[in-house]
């Protein structure tokens, strides 16, 4: 199917394209990127992008598609449908499924399922250790050959520093990164909210910033020792930003991500025992939010990821202590992140890079760019369109979001994923 995206403002930081162009897709690749009006008018589908922006398809470095095992929360089908609705055409799927993706057989299952039922590209992230127990390395080399693009025990840290060191050394030989969930479980001690005045007044066990900071420092130090590549997931604290900034200044091979909720919300969102705002790591204070925004501004933080974590409605309706942490984030991430541009924190091209070519480069998937002969993945966005977040209309099975009722600005109106056109306007 041929698709012509006509007269849009094409912005691709990876190739320095910034202007009004036509983009012609045919035969599973981009055939032509030409000045507006110069790509002809013959195509099976024509999208008039006048007044809109065309970006490379967004790349999510951190999502939970829940399959295999937790299909009451999400499936690869519904998760990828949510992805394209949010402008994402490449999704890196975390391994804490059931069974855990800690062997080539599960990796192969996920890839086959994605090819059969998914509507965008899925890139499995394998577990660092068998059953994510932190005791024995998973067969990282074999899983890499099967299709894993990175490794993480996300949802749990690798507690044993020697195991983490060996994993970094092993990963270095194969050239893939480790993605670290930084949490000192002894300090976290079963906490469910940020430690401070709010945890005290709500009568909930808190998680101190140090629980994250200590593990960030440890894993950065292990990367420095081993020469391996470490990527720090979903950072939420001022201390993490400072540690990563200093490590980069020393030349440590470290990258980092944060998520929209960590630069948009504070712990106050959990008031009234609002389980929609329960995440791990927890929402922090205004000081931490400002530090995250500064880290994005100065380049300490490389990537904006979603940490898409859908849950069944009944699970989130439990008591705050018992409800699982997580936000269904694929369908709101771009608009929430666009606020950084309106607030003057970063430029639009920097935002696009943080959600396209930079995450793609970290895991080496060759996506996140628009070029002739390249992958036909792109998103058409109306930066001025306002919309109200209505979870019941999410494509994701997970309706769990603290942003319900928020009025956001900047909406994907069409996505081209793998040469297939999806339109919502």
Order of alpha helices (4+ residues) and beta strands (2+ residues): beta-beta-beta-beta-beta-beta-alpha-beta-alpha-beta-alpha-beta-alpha-beta-alpha-beta-alpha-beta-alpha-beta-alpha-beta-alpha-alpha-beta-beta-alpha-alpha-alpha-alpha-beta-beta-beta
